[in-house]
Amino acid sequence: MSIQVSENILLICKEIRSRVYSKSQEFAGSISEYGFTCEEGKTDKVHADLEASFSWHYHPKDNLDFSLSDWIVFILSESQMT
């Protein structure tokens, strides 16, 4: 399966990466053609726009354990990709 993304989306992804890479906090947010959100917080305190094209989540130190609230956001999201 292939999802087409615009050059703008790719630039947004690079900007998000530069903001969160090697940080010790958890981050989450959303990406759309119009911009992005990048919220810093704890596992149950990070905002995500449920109607954006993409939603994303960052755990420090490559920790891939998602909390219950993370899963609820993923399931309720209307995003094309999470």
C-alpha positions as CSV (number, residue, x, y, z in Angstrom):
1,M,0.0,0.0,0.0
2,S,1.3,3.5,-0.9
3,I,0.1,6.8,0.5
4,Q,1.0,9.9,-1.5
5,V,2.3,12.8,0.6
6,S,3.1,16.3,-0.6
7,E,6.4,18.0,-0.4
8,N,4.9,20.2,2.3
9,I,4.0,17.2,4.5
10,L,7.6,15.9,4.1
11,L,9.0,19.3,5.2
12,I,6.7,19.3,8.2
13,C,7.9,15.8,9.2
14,K,11.5,17.1,9.1
15,E,10.6,20.1,11.3
16,I,8.9,17.8,13.8
17,R,11.9,15.5,13.9
18,S,14.2,18.5,14.6
19,R,12.0,19.5,17.5
20,V,11.7,16.1,19.3
21,Y,14.8,14.2,18.3
22,S,16.9,13.3,21.4
23,K,14.5,14.9,23.8
24,S,13.6,13.3,27.1
25,Q,9.9,14.2,27.0
26,E,7.0,12.5,25.2
27,F,5.5,14.4,22.3
28,A,2.4,14.0,20.1
29,G,0.5,15.9,17.5
30,S,-1.0,16.0,14.1
31,I,0.0,16.8,10.6
32,S,-2.2,18.3,7.8
33,E,-1.5,20.3,4.6
34,Y,-2.0,23.5,6.7
35,G,0.6,22.8,9.3
36,F,1.2,20.7,12.4
37,T,0.8,20.4,16.1
38,C,3.7,19.4,18.3
39,E,2.7,19.1,22.0
40,E,5.1,18.2,24.8
41,G,3.7,16.4,27.8
42,K,3.2,13.3,29.8
43,T,1.5,10.1,28.5
44,D,-2.0,11.3,29.3
45,K,-1.5,15.0,28.7
46,V,-0.5,15.3,25.0
47,H,-3.0,16.8,22.4
48,A,-3.7,15.2,19.1
49,D,-6.1,16.5,16.4
50,L,-8.3,13.6,15.6
51,E,-9.3,14.9,12.2
52,A,-5.9,15.7,10.8
53,S,-4.4,13.8,7.8
54,F,-1.8,12.2,10.1
55,S,-1.4,11.8,13.8
56,W,1.9,11.0,15.4
57,H,3.4,10.1,18.8
58,Y,7.0,10.2,20.0
59,H,8.4,8.3,23.0
60,P,11.9,9.1,24.2
61,K,14.6,6.5,24.2
62,D,12.7,4.4,21.6
63,N,10.2,3.3,24.1
64,L,7.3,1.8,22.1
65,D,5.0,1.1,25.0
66,F,1.7,2.9,24.3
67,S,-0.6,3.9,27.1
68,L,-4.3,3.3,27.2
69,S,-4.9,7.0,26.3
70,D,-2.4,6.6,23.3
71,W,-4.5,3.7,22.0
72,I,-7.7,5.5,22.4
73,V,-6.4,8.4,20.3
74,F,-5.2,6.0,17.6
75,I,-8.6,4.2,17.5
76,L,-10.7,7.3,17.5
77,S,-8.6,9.2,15.0
78,E,-9.9,9.8,11.5
79,S,-6.4,10.2,10.3
80,Q,-5.2,8.4,7.2
81,M,-2.2,7.2,9.2
82,T,-1.0,7.2,12.8
